[in-house]
Amino acid sequence: MGAFVPGLDRTEDWPDGEWRVRRLTGGAADKVYRCPGCDQEIGARLPHVVSWPAWPGGEDERRHWHTACWRNRLRHGPGRSRY
């Protein structure tokens, strides 16, 4: 997964910054990842979200999130990393 792909990715503006976001279908998710929002595994073949900061080089900060964790990440408060 590389840089921003128009039509596949979108930009989202949040209070914690501007983010590039890609929604992955279950068929496109072939590995297990750990969600930074809940620290639980995202199993292979599960739909989820990949996000990264919208600054140059931000794609190196890509993280895979459960969709609900991504939407609710600002509610968790201090102690959780946005990455």
PDB file of N, CA, C and O in Angstrom:
ATOM      1  N   MET A   1       0.850  -1.160   0.000  1.00  0.00           N
ATOM      2  CA  MET A   1       0.000   0.000   0.000  1.00  0.00           C
ATOM      3  C   MET A   1       0.897   1.224   0.000  1.00  0.00           C
ATOM      4  O   MET A   1       1.740   1.385   0.882  1.00  0.00           O
ATOM      5  N   GLY A   2       0.718   2.062  -0.965  1.00  0.00           N
ATOM      6  CA  GLY A   2       1.605   3.205  -1.111  1.00  0.00           C
ATOM      7  C   GLY A   2       0.940   4.512  -0.760  1.00  0.00           C
ATOM      8  O   GLY A   2       0.229   4.621   0.239  1.00  0.00           O
ATOM      9  N   ALA A   3       1.180   5.504  -1.597  1.00  0.00           N
ATOM     10  CA  ALA A   3       0.701   6.851  -1.356  1.00  0.00           C
ATOM     11  C   ALA A   3      -0.792   6.961  -1.655  1.00  0.00           C
ATOM     12  O   ALA A   3      -1.434   5.988  -2.049  1.00  0.00           O
ATOM     13  N   PHE A   4      -1.320   8.140  -1.464  1.00  0.00           N
ATOM     14  CA  PHE A   4      -2.725   8.461  -1.702  1.00  0.00           C
ATOM     15  C   PHE A   4      -3.129   8.123  -3.132  1.00  0.00           C
ATOM     16  O   PHE A   4      -2.441   8.494  -4.083  1.00  0.00           O
ATOM     17  N   VAL A   5      -4.251   7.416  -3.277  1.00  0.00           N
ATOM     18  CA  VAL A   5      -4.763   7.032  -4.592  1.00  0.00           C
ATOM     19  C   VAL A   5      -6.145   7.660  -4.757  1.00  0.00           C
ATOM     20  O   VAL A   5      -7.104   7.194  -4.142  1.00  0.00           O
ATOM     21  N   PRO A   6      -6.267   8.715  -5.580  1.00  0.00           N
ATOM     22  CA  PRO A   6      -7.576   9.334  -5.773  1.00  0.00           C
ATOM     23  C   PRO A   6      -8.591   8.303  -6.273  1.00  0.00           C
ATOM     24  O   PRO A   6      -8.275   7.464  -7.116  1.00  0.00           O
ATOM     25  N   GLY A   7      -9.800   8.378  -5.747  1.00  0.00           N
ATOM     26  CA  GLY A   7     -10.839   7.435  -6.114  1.00  0.00           C
ATOM     27  C   GLY A   7     -10.887   6.227  -5.195  1.00  0.00           C
ATOM     28  O   GLY A   7     -11.949   5.634  -5.008  1.00  0.00           O
ATOM     29  N   LEU A   8      -9.767   5.861  -4.627  1.00  0.00           N
ATOM     30  CA  LEU A   8      -9.713   4.743  -3.681  1.00  0.00           C
ATOM     31  C   LEU A   8      -9.613   5.271  -2.249  1.00  0.00           C
ATOM     32  O   LEU A   8     -10.242   4.740  -1.334  1.00  0.00           O
ATOM     33  N   ASP A   9      -8.825   6.309  -2.075  1.00  0.00           N
ATOM     34  CA  ASP A   9      -8.621   6.921  -0.761  1.00  0.00           C
ATOM     35  C   ASP A   9      -9.402   8.227  -0.696  1.00  0.00           C
ATOM     36  O   ASP A   9      -9.803   8.791  -1.714  1.00  0.00           O
ATOM     37  N   ARG A  10      -9.604   8.686   0.527  1.00  0.00           N
ATOM     38  CA  ARG A  10     -10.220   9.997   0.685  1.00  0.00           C
ATOM     39  C   ARG A  10      -9.524  10.745   1.805  1.00  0.00           C
ATOM     40  O   ARG A  10      -8.820  10.152   2.624  1.00  0.00           O
ATOM     41  N   THR A  11      -9.726  12.031   1.832  1.00  0.00           N
ATOM     42  CA  THR A  11      -9.166  12.868   2.886  1.00  0.00           C
ATOM     43  C   THR A  11     -10.266  13.180   3.879  1.00  0.00           C
ATOM     44  O   THR A  11     -11.372  13.559   3.492  1.00  0.00           O
ATOM     45  N   GLU A  12      -9.964  13.021   5.161  1.00  0.00           N
ATOM     46  CA  GLU A  12     -10.913  13.338   6.226  1.00  0.00           C
ATOM     47  C   GLU A  12     -10.287  14.382   7.139  1.00  0.00           C
ATOM     48  O   GLU A  12      -9.133  14.253   7.548  1.00  0.00           O
ATOM     49  N   ASP A  13     -11.060  15.418   7.456  1.00  0.00           N
ATOM     50  CA  ASP A  13     -10.623  16.451   8.394  1.00  0.00           C
ATOM     51  C   ASP A  13     -11.221  16.150   9.759  1.00  0.00           C
ATOM     52  O   ASP A  13     -12.437  16.030   9.903  1.00  0.00           O
ATOM     53  N   TRP A  14     -10.350  16.030  10.764  1.00  0.00           N
ATOM     54  CA  TRP A  14     -10.755  15.745  12.135  1.00  0.00           C
ATOM     55  C   TRP A  14     -10.101  16.771  13.040  1.00  0.00           C
ATOM     56  O   TRP A  14      -9.159  17.442  12.619  1.00  0.00           O
ATOM     57  N   PRO A  15     -10.576  16.916  14.285  1.00  0.00           N
ATOM     58  CA  PRO A  15      -9.934  17.844  15.219  1.00  0.00           C
ATOM     59  C   PRO A  15      -8.448  17.548  15.433  1.00  0.00           C
ATOM     60  O   PRO A  15      -7.683  18.445  15.788  1.00  0.00           O
ATOM     61  N   ASP A  16      -8.034  16.284  15.218  1.00  0.00           N
ATOM     62  CA  ASP A  16      -6.617  15.945  15.404  1.00  0.00           C
ATOM     63  C   ASP A  16      -5.833  16.001  14.099  1.00  0.00           C
ATOM     64  O   ASP A  16      -4.719  15.484  14.029  1.00  0.00           O
ATOM     65  N   GLY A  17      -6.392  16.615  13.075  1.00  0.00           N
ATOM     66  CA  GLY A  17      -5.649  16.817  11.835  1.00  0.00           C
ATOM     67  C   GLY A  17      -6.372  16.297  10.601  1.00  0.00           C
ATOM     68  O   GLY A  17      -7.511  15.833  10.662  1.00  0.00           O
ATOM     69  N   GLU A  18      -5.678  16.390   9.501  1.00  0.00           N
ATOM     70  CA  GLU A  18      -6.188  15.910   8.222  1.00  0.00           C
ATOM     71  C   GLU A  18      -5.593  14.534   7.959  1.00  0.00           C
ATOM     72  O   GLU A  18      -4.388  14.337   8.112  1.00  0.00           O
ATOM     73  N   TRP A  19      -6.428  13.590   7.566  1.00  0.00           N
ATOM     74  CA  TRP A  19      -6.025  12.198   7.410  1.00  0.00           C
ATOM     75  C   TRP A  19      -6.389  11.670   6.035  1.00  0.00           C
ATOM     76  O   TRP A  19      -7.411  12.048   5.462  1.00  0.00           O
ATOM     77  N   ARG A  20      -5.558  10.808   5.519  1.00  0.00           N
ATOM     78  CA  ARG A  20      -5.872  10.013   4.334  1.00  0.00           C
ATOM     79  C   ARG A  20      -6.454   8.709   4.854  1.00  0.00           C
ATOM     80  O   ARG A  20      -5.912   8.110   5.783  1.00  0.00           O
ATOM     81  N   VAL A  21      -7.546   8.272   4.263  1.00  0.00           N
ATOM     82  CA  VAL A  21      -8.247   7.090   4.768  1.00  0.00           C
ATOM     83  C   VAL A  21      -8.591   6.169   3.606  1.00  0.00           C
ATOM     84  O   VAL A  21      -9.064   6.611   2.559  1.00  0.00           O
ATOM     85  N   ARG A  22      -8.346   4.895   3.810  1.00  0.00           N
ATOM     86  CA  ARG A  22      -8.691   3.859   2.838  1.00  0.00           C
ATOM     87  C   ARG A  22      -9.490   2.785   3.570  1.00  0.00           C
ATOM     88  O   ARG A  22      -9.056   2.276   4.603  1.00  0.00           O
ATOM     89  N   ARG A  23     -10.631   2.451   3.042  1.00  0.00           N
ATOM     90  CA  ARG A  23     -11.451   1.379   3.606  1.00  0.00           C
ATOM     91  C   ARG A  23     -11.119   0.093   2.869  1.00  0.00           C
ATOM     92  O   ARG A  23     -11.188   0.033   1.642  1.00  0.00           O
ATOM     93  N   LEU A  24     -10.759  -0.934   3.626  1.00  0.00           N
ATOM     94  CA  LEU A  24     -10.424  -2.219   3.030  1.00  0.00           C
ATOM     95  C   LEU A  24     -11.581  -3.194   3.214  1.00  0.00           C
ATOM     96  O   LEU A  24     -12.158  -3.300   4.296  1.00  0.00           O
ATOM     97  N   THR A  25     -11.903  -3.894   2.151  1.00  0.00           N
ATOM     98  CA  THR A  25     -12.908  -4.949   2.243  1.00  0.00           C
ATOM     99  C   THR A  25     -12.245  -6.180   2.832  1.00  0.00           C
ATOM    100  O   THR A  25     -11.018  -6.259   2.894  1.00  0.00           O
ATOM    101  N   GLY A  26     -13.030  -7.119   3.255  1.00  0.00           N
ATOM    102  CA  GLY A  26     -12.472  -8.343   3.827  1.00  0.00           C
ATOM    103  C   GLY A  26     -11.556  -9.065   2.861  1.00  0.00           C
ATOM    104  O   GLY A  26     -10.522  -9.593   3.271  1.00  0.00           O
ATOM    105  N   GLY A  27     -11.913  -9.098   1.585  1.00  0.00           N
ATOM    106  CA  GLY A  27     -11.095  -9.792   0.594  1.00  0.00           C
ATOM    107  C   GLY A  27      -9.746  -9.142   0.354  1.00  0.00           C
ATOM    108  O   GLY A  27      -8.810  -9.802  -0.098  1.00  0.00           O
ATOM    109  N   ALA A  28      -9.637  -7.843   0.655  1.00  0.00           N
ATOM    110  CA  ALA A  28      -8.376  -7.128   0.435  1.00  0.00           C
ATOM    111  C   ALA A  28      -7.459  -7.188   1.656  1.00  0.00           C
ATOM    112  O   ALA A  28      -6.308  -6.757   1.592  1.00  0.00           O
ATOM    113  N   ALA A  29      -7.962  -7.716   2.753  1.00  0.00           N
ATOM    114  CA  ALA A  29      -7.188  -7.748   3.999  1.00  0.00           C
ATOM    115  C   ALA A  29      -6.632  -9.150   4.201  1.00  0.00           C
ATOM    116  O   ALA A  29      -7.342 -10.055   4.639  1.00  0.00           O
ATOM    117  N   ASP A  30      -5.363  -9.317   3.877  1.00  0.00           N
ATOM    118  CA  ASP A  30      -4.784 -10.664   3.896  1.00  0.00           C
ATOM    119  C   ASP A  30      -3.824 -10.919   5.052  1.00  0.00           C
ATOM    120  O   ASP A  30      -3.221 -11.990   5.126  1.00  0.00           O
ATOM    121  N   LYS A  31      -3.674  -9.948   5.959  1.00  0.00           N
ATOM    122  CA  LYS A  31      -2.773 -10.110   7.100  1.00  0.00           C
ATOM    123  C   LYS A  31      -3.515  -9.775   8.391  1.00  0.00           C
ATOM    124  O   LYS A  31      -4.614  -9.221   8.364  1.00  0.00           O
ATOM    125  N   VAL A  32      -2.913 -10.111   9.492  1.00  0.00           N
ATOM    126  CA  VAL A  32      -3.442  -9.727  10.801  1.00  0.00           C
ATOM    127  C   VAL A  32      -2.715  -8.455  11.239  1.00  0.00           C
ATOM    128  O   VAL A  32      -1.492  -8.364  11.127  1.00  0.00           O
ATOM    129  N   TYR A  33      -3.464  -7.483  11.734  1.00  0.00           N
ATOM    130  CA  TYR A  33      -2.907  -6.223  12.220  1.00  0.00           C
ATOM    131  C   TYR A  33      -3.371  -5.991  13.644  1.00  0.00           C
ATOM    132  O   TYR A  33      -4.313  -6.638  14.101  1.00  0.00           O
ATOM    133  N   ARG A  34      -2.728  -5.085  14.349  1.00  0.00           N
ATOM    134  CA  ARG A  34      -3.159  -4.705  15.695  1.00  0.00           C
ATOM    135  C   ARG A  34      -3.692  -3.281  15.637  1.00  0.00           C
ATOM    136  O   ARG A  34      -2.997  -2.362  15.203  1.00  0.00           O
ATOM    137  N   CYS A  35      -4.925  -3.112  16.075  1.00  0.00           N
ATOM    138  CA  CYS A  35      -5.594  -1.820  16.056  1.00  0.00           C
ATOM    139  C   CYS A  35      -5.015  -0.917  17.146  1.00  0.00           C
ATOM    140  O   CYS A  35      -4.957  -1.328  18.305  1.00  0.00           O
ATOM    141  N   PRO A  36      -4.586   0.303  16.805  1.00  0.00           N
ATOM    142  CA  PRO A  36      -4.057   1.204  17.832  1.00  0.00           C
ATOM    143  C   PRO A  36      -5.146   1.773  18.741  1.00  0.00           C
ATOM    144  O   PRO A  36      -4.842   2.325  19.798  1.00  0.00           O
ATOM    145  N   GLY A  37      -6.403   1.643  18.341  1.00  0.00           N
ATOM    146  CA  GLY A  37      -7.494   2.173  19.159  1.00  0.00           C
ATOM    147  C   GLY A  37      -7.861   1.292  20.328  1.00  0.00           C
ATOM    148  O   GLY A  37      -8.141   1.792  21.418  1.00  0.00           O
ATOM    149  N   CYS A  38      -7.865  -0.020  20.120  1.00  0.00           N
ATOM    150  CA  CYS A  38      -8.275  -0.946  21.180  1.00  0.00           C
ATOM    151  C   CYS A  38      -7.188  -1.955  21.534  1.00  0.00           C
ATOM    152  O   CYS A  38      -7.346  -2.734  22.475  1.00  0.00           O
ATOM    153  N   ASP A  39      -6.096  -1.946  20.792  1.00  0.00           N
ATOM    154  CA  ASP A  39      -4.969  -2.849  20.997  1.00  0.00           C
ATOM    155  C   ASP A  39      -5.361  -4.316  20.813  1.00  0.00           C
ATOM    156  O   ASP A  39      -4.727  -5.203  21.385  1.00  0.00           O
ATOM    157  N   GLN A  40      -6.393  -4.572  20.024  1.00  0.00           N
ATOM    158  CA  GLN A  40      -6.818  -5.932  19.706  1.00  0.00           C
ATOM    159  C   GLN A  40      -6.462  -6.229  18.250  1.00  0.00           C
ATOM    160  O   GLN A  40      -6.255  -5.312  17.455  1.00  0.00           O
ATOM    161  N   GLU A  41      -6.392  -7.502  17.912  1.00  0.00           N
ATOM    162  CA  GLU A  41      -6.064  -7.884  16.539  1.00  0.00           C
ATOM    163  C   GLU A  41      -7.226  -7.617  15.597  1.00  0.00           C
ATOM    164  O   GLU A  41      -8.397  -7.735  15.957  1.00  0.00           O
ATOM    165  N   ILE A  42      -6.858  -7.254  14.383  1.00  0.00           N
ATOM    166  CA  ILE A  42      -7.787  -7.189  13.268  1.00  0.00           C
ATOM    167  C   ILE A  42      -7.458  -8.415  12.433  1.00  0.00           C
ATOM    168  O   ILE A  42      -6.414  -8.465  11.782  1.00  0.00           O
ATOM    169  N   GLY A  43      -8.325  -9.382  12.449  1.00  0.00           N
ATOM    170  CA  GLY A  43      -8.057 -10.642  11.773  1.00  0.00           C
ATOM    171  C   GLY A  43      -7.987 -10.509  10.261  1.00  0.00           C
ATOM    172  O   GLY A  43      -8.568  -9.597   9.673  1.00  0.00           O
ATOM    173  N   ALA A  44      -7.269 -11.431   9.645  1.00  0.00           N
ATOM    174  CA  ALA A  44      -7.220 -11.483   8.184  1.00  0.00           C
ATOM    175  C   ALA A  44      -8.637 -11.647   7.657  1.00  0.00           C
ATOM    176  O   ALA A  44      -9.462 -12.329   8.266  1.00  0.00           O
ATOM    177  N   ARG A  45      -8.905 -11.035   6.553  1.00  0.00           N
ATOM    178  CA  ARG A  45     -10.200 -11.097   5.870  1.00  0.00           C
ATOM    179  C   ARG A  45     -11.304 -10.288   6.545  1.00  0.00           C
ATOM    180  O   ARG A  45     -12.467 -10.410   6.163  1.00  0.00           O
ATOM    181  N   LEU A  46     -10.964  -9.460   7.547  1.00  0.00           N
ATOM    182  CA  LEU A  46     -11.962  -8.585   8.166  1.00  0.00           C
ATOM    183  C   LEU A  46     -11.876  -7.189   7.561  1.00  0.00           C
ATOM    184  O   LEU A  46     -10.780  -6.645   7.433  1.00  0.00           O
ATOM    185  N   PRO A  47     -13.003  -6.602   7.189  1.00  0.00           N
ATOM    186  CA  PRO A  47     -12.974  -5.220   6.694  1.00  0.00           C
ATOM    187  C   PRO A  47     -12.460  -4.289   7.791  1.00  0.00           C
ATOM    188  O   PRO A  47     -12.760  -4.488   8.969  1.00  0.00           O
ATOM    189  N   HIS A  48     -11.697  -3.288   7.410  1.00  0.00           N
ATOM    190  CA  HIS A  48     -11.190  -2.312   8.364  1.00  0.00           C
ATOM    191  C   HIS A  48     -10.724  -1.061   7.621  1.00  0.00           C
ATOM    192  O   HIS A  48     -10.881  -0.949   6.405  1.00  0.00           O
ATOM    193  N   VAL A  49     -10.151  -0.130   8.372  1.00  0.00           N
ATOM    194  CA  VAL A  49      -9.720   1.164   7.841  1.00  0.00           C
ATOM    195  C   VAL A  49      -8.208   1.282   7.986  1.00  0.00           C
ATOM    196  O   VAL A  49      -7.635   0.857   8.989  1.00  0.00           O
ATOM    197  N   VAL A  50      -7.577   1.857   6.986  1.00  0.00           N
ATOM    198  CA  VAL A  50      -6.160   2.220   7.066  1.00  0.00           C
ATOM    199  C   VAL A  50      -6.102   3.742   6.985  1.00  0.00           C
ATOM    200  O   VAL A  50      -6.731   4.343   6.115  1.00  0.00           O
ATOM    201  N   SER A  51      -5.359   4.358   7.877  1.00  0.00           N
ATOM    202  CA  SER A  51      -5.252   5.822   7.860  1.00  0.00           C
ATOM    203  C   SER A  51      -3.810   6.241   8.055  1.00  0.00           C
ATOM    204  O   SER A  51      -2.991   5.514   8.617  1.00  0.00           O
ATOM    205  N   TRP A  52      -3.526   7.455   7.564  1.00  0.00           N
ATOM    206  CA  TRP A  52      -2.204   8.035   7.752  1.00  0.00           C
ATOM    207  C   TRP A  52      -2.333   9.543   7.664  1.00  0.00           C
ATOM    208  O   TRP A  52      -3.241  10.047   7.004  1.00  0.00           O
ATOM    209  N   PRO A  53      -1.436  10.275   8.321  1.00  0.00           N
ATOM    210  CA  PRO A  53      -1.494  11.743   8.293  1.00  0.00           C
ATOM    211  C   PRO A  53      -1.339  12.257   6.861  1.00  0.00           C
ATOM    212  O   PRO A  53      -0.623  11.670   6.050  1.00  0.00           O
ATOM    213  N   ALA A  54      -2.019  13.355   6.568  1.00  0.00           N
ATOM    214  CA  ALA A  54      -2.034  13.904   5.216  1.00  0.00           C
ATOM    215  C   ALA A  54      -0.890  14.870   4.952  1.00  0.00           C
ATOM    216  O   ALA A  54      -1.037  15.791   4.148  1.00  0.00           O
ATOM    217  N   TRP A  55       0.231  14.681   5.603  1.00  0.00           N
ATOM    218  CA  TRP A  55       1.396  15.517   5.306  1.00  0.00           C
ATOM    219  C   TRP A  55       2.371  14.718   4.451  1.00  0.00           C
ATOM    220  O   TRP A  55       2.293  13.490   4.413  1.00  0.00           O
ATOM    221  N   PRO A  56       3.284  15.394   3.767  1.00  0.00           N
ATOM    222  CA  PRO A  56       4.271  14.661   2.960  1.00  0.00           C
ATOM    223  C   PRO A  56       5.052  13.679   3.835  1.00  0.00           C
ATOM    224  O   PRO A  56       5.583  14.057   4.879  1.00  0.00           O
ATOM    225  N   GLY A  57       5.118  12.444   3.411  1.00  0.00           N
ATOM    226  CA  GLY A  57       5.787  11.407   4.184  1.00  0.00           C
ATOM    227  C   GLY A  57       4.880  10.732   5.195  1.00  0.00           C
ATOM    228  O   GLY A  57       5.296   9.783   5.861  1.00  0.00           O
ATOM    229  N   GLY A  58       3.650  11.204   5.322  1.00  0.00           N
ATOM    230  CA  GLY A  58       2.714  10.646   6.289  1.00  0.00           C
ATOM    231  C   GLY A  58       2.366   9.194   6.029  1.00  0.00           C
ATOM    232  O   GLY A  58       1.959   8.481   6.945  1.00  0.00           O
ATOM    233  N   GLU A  59       2.522   8.745   4.784  1.00  0.00           N
ATOM    234  CA  GLU A  59       2.201   7.341   4.475  1.00  0.00           C
ATOM    235  C   GLU A  59       3.091   6.372   5.250  1.00  0.00           C
ATOM    236  O   GLU A  59       2.750   5.198   5.399  1.00  0.00           O
ATOM    237  N   ASP A  60       4.225   6.855   5.741  1.00  0.00           N
ATOM    238  CA  ASP A  60       5.088   6.013   6.576  1.00  0.00           C
ATOM    239  C   ASP A  60       4.484   5.784   7.966  1.00  0.00           C
ATOM    240  O   ASP A  60       4.972   4.948   8.726  1.00  0.00           O
ATOM    241  N   GLU A  61       3.424   6.527   8.295  1.00  0.00           N
ATOM    242  CA  GLU A  61       2.746   6.424   9.594  1.00  0.00           C
ATOM    243  C   GLU A  61       1.420   5.676   9.473  1.00  0.00           C
ATOM    244  O   GLU A  61       0.564   5.799  10.348  1.00  0.00           O
ATOM    245  N   ARG A  62       1.240   4.906   8.403  1.00  0.00           N
ATOM    246  CA  ARG A  62      -0.015   4.161   8.195  1.00  0.00           C
ATOM    247  C   ARG A  62      -0.308   3.239   9.364  1.00  0.00           C
ATOM    248  O   ARG A  62       0.582   2.579   9.901  1.00  0.00           O
ATOM    249  N   ARG A  63      -1.588   3.209   9.748  1.00  0.00           N
ATOM    250  CA  ARG A  63      -2.047   2.302  10.793  1.00  0.00           C
ATOM    251  C   ARG A  63      -3.378   1.691  10.372  1.00  0.00           C
ATOM    252  O   ARG A  63      -4.196   2.338   9.719  1.00  0.00           O
ATOM    253  N   HIS A  64      -3.576   0.451  10.752  1.00  0.00           N
ATOM    254  CA  HIS A  64      -4.799  -0.284  10.455  1.00  0.00           C
ATOM    255  C   HIS A  64      -5.690  -0.244  11.687  1.00  0.00           C
ATOM    256  O   HIS A  64      -5.245  -0.567  12.788  1.00  0.00           O
ATOM    257  N   TRP A  65      -6.948   0.151  11.506  1.00  0.00           N
ATOM    258  CA  TRP A  65      -7.899   0.340  12.595  1.00  0.00           C
ATOM    259  C   TRP A  65      -9.166  -0.479  12.347  1.00  0.00           C
ATOM    260  O   TRP A  65      -9.571  -0.670  11.201  1.00  0.00           O
ATOM    261  N   HIS A  66      -9.792  -0.964  13.429  1.00  0.00           N
ATOM    262  CA  HIS A  66     -11.176  -1.412  13.307  1.00  0.00           C
ATOM    263  C   HIS A  66     -11.972  -0.171  12.892  1.00  0.00           C
ATOM    264  O   HIS A  66     -11.673   0.932  13.347  1.00  0.00           O
ATOM    265  N   THR A  67     -12.953  -0.336  12.058  1.00  0.00           N
ATOM    266  CA  THR A  67     -13.726   0.815  11.581  1.00  0.00           C
ATOM    267  C   THR A  67     -14.338   1.593  12.741  1.00  0.00           C
ATOM    268  O   THR A  67     -14.271   2.822  12.753  1.00  0.00           O
ATOM    269  N   ALA A  68     -14.932   0.911  13.712  1.00  0.00           N
ATOM    270  CA  ALA A  68     -15.537   1.593  14.863  1.00  0.00           C
ATOM    271  C   ALA A  68     -14.480   2.310  15.707  1.00  0.00           C
ATOM    272  O   ALA A  68     -14.735   3.406  16.205  1.00  0.00           O
ATOM    273  N   CYS A  69     -13.327   1.724  15.872  1.00  0.00           N
ATOM    274  CA  CYS A  69     -12.246   2.361  16.646  1.00  0.00           C
ATOM    275  C   CYS A  69     -11.782   3.643  15.961  1.00  0.00           C
ATOM    276  O   CYS A  69     -11.512   4.641  16.628  1.00  0.00           O
ATOM    277  N   TRP A  70     -11.691   3.620  14.642  1.00  0.00           N
ATOM    278  CA  TRP A  70     -11.293   4.824  13.896  1.00  0.00           C
ATOM    279  C   TRP A  70     -12.314   5.931  14.118  1.00  0.00           C
ATOM    280  O   TRP A  70     -11.938   7.068  14.404  1.00  0.00           O
ATOM    281  N   ARG A  71     -13.589   5.617  13.991  1.00  0.00           N
ATOM    282  CA  ARG A  71     -14.640   6.633  14.145  1.00  0.00           C
ATOM    283  C   ARG A  71     -14.683   7.190  15.564  1.00  0.00           C
ATOM    284  O   ARG A  71     -15.023   8.357  15.754  1.00  0.00           O
ATOM    285  N   ASN A  72     -14.346   6.378  16.560  1.00  0.00           N
ATOM    286  CA  ASN A  72     -14.487   6.780  17.963  1.00  0.00           C
ATOM    287  C   ASN A  72     -13.178   7.122  18.646  1.00  0.00           C
ATOM    288  O   ASN A  72     -13.159   7.304  19.864  1.00  0.00           O
ATOM    289  N   ARG A  73     -12.090   7.214  17.911  1.00  0.00           N
ATOM    290  CA  ARG A  73     -10.776   7.356  18.538  1.00  0.00           C
ATOM    291  C   ARG A  73     -10.620   8.621  19.367  1.00  0.00           C
ATOM    292  O   ARG A  73      -9.869   8.615  20.343  1.00  0.00           O
ATOM    293  N   LEU A  74     -11.293   9.690  19.018  1.00  0.00           N
ATOM    294  CA  LEU A  74     -11.144  10.935  19.762  1.00  0.00           C
ATOM    295  C   LEU A  74     -11.829  10.883  21.126  1.00  0.00           C
ATOM    296  O   LEU A  74     -11.530  11.705  21.993  1.00  0.00           O
ATOM    297  N   ARG A  75     -12.727   9.951  21.329  1.00  0.00           N
ATOM    298  CA  ARG A  75     -13.433   9.813  22.607  1.00  0.00           C
ATOM    299  C   ARG A  75     -12.589   9.123  23.672  1.00  0.00           C
ATOM    300  O   ARG A  75     -12.910   9.202  24.857  1.00  0.00           O
ATOM    301  N   HIS A  76     -11.519   8.452  23.270  1.00  0.00           N
ATOM    302  CA  HIS A  76     -10.730   7.671  24.222  1.00  0.00           C
ATOM    303  C   HIS A  76      -9.858   8.524  25.123  1.00  0.00           C
ATOM    304  O   HIS A  76      -9.447   8.074  26.193  1.00  0.00           O
ATOM    305  N   GLY A  77      -9.570   9.743  24.709  1.00  0.00           N
ATOM    306  CA  GLY A  77      -8.800  10.656  25.553  1.00  0.00           C
ATOM    307  C   GLY A  77      -7.328  10.290  25.647  1.00  0.00           C
ATOM    308  O   GLY A  77      -6.831   9.470  24.875  1.00  0.00           O
ATOM    309  N   PRO A  78      -6.629  10.909  26.609  1.00  0.00           N
ATOM    310  CA  PRO A  78      -5.188  10.662  26.753  1.00  0.00           C
ATOM    311  C   PRO A  78      -4.894   9.208  27.059  1.00  0.00           C
ATOM    312  O   PRO A  78      -5.719   8.487  27.620  1.00  0.00           O
ATOM    313  N   GLY A  79      -3.715   8.802  26.683  1.00  0.00           N
ATOM    314  CA  GLY A  79      -3.290   7.434  26.951  1.00  0.00           C
ATOM    315  C   GLY A  79      -3.379   6.556  25.730  1.00  0.00           C
ATOM    316  O   GLY A  79      -2.808   5.465  25.727  1.00  0.00           O
ATOM    317  N   ARG A  80      -4.055   6.973  24.715  1.00  0.00           N
ATOM    318  CA  ARG A  80      -4.140   6.228  23.469  1.00  0.00           C
ATOM    319  C   ARG A  80      -3.374   6.994  22.401  1.00  0.00           C
ATOM    320  O   ARG A  80      -3.503   8.212  22.278  1.00  0.00           O
ATOM    321  N   SER A  81      -2.595   6.282  21.649  1.00  0.00           N
ATOM    322  CA  SER A  81      -1.865   6.916  20.557  1.00  0.00           C
ATOM    323  C   SER A  81      -2.771   7.008  19.338  1.00  0.00           C
ATOM    324  O   SER A  81      -3.541   6.086  19.068  1.00  0.00           O
ATOM    325  N   ARG A  82      -2.688   8.100  18.606  1.00  0.00           N
ATOM    326  CA  ARG A  82      -3.495   8.167  17.385  1.00  0.00           C
ATOM    327  C   ARG A  82      -2.885   7.323  16.285  1.00  0.00           C
ATOM    328  O   ARG A  82      -3.516   7.114  15.249  1.00  0.00           O
ATOM    329  N   TYR A  83      -1.658   6.829  16.489  1.00  0.00           N
ATOM    330  CA  TYR A  83      -1.036   5.956  15.498  1.00  0.00           C
ATOM    331  C   TYR A  83      -1.127   4.547  16.007  1.00  0.00           C
ATOM    332  O   TYR A  83      -0.667   3.619  15.341  1.00  0.00           O
TER     333      TYR A  83
END
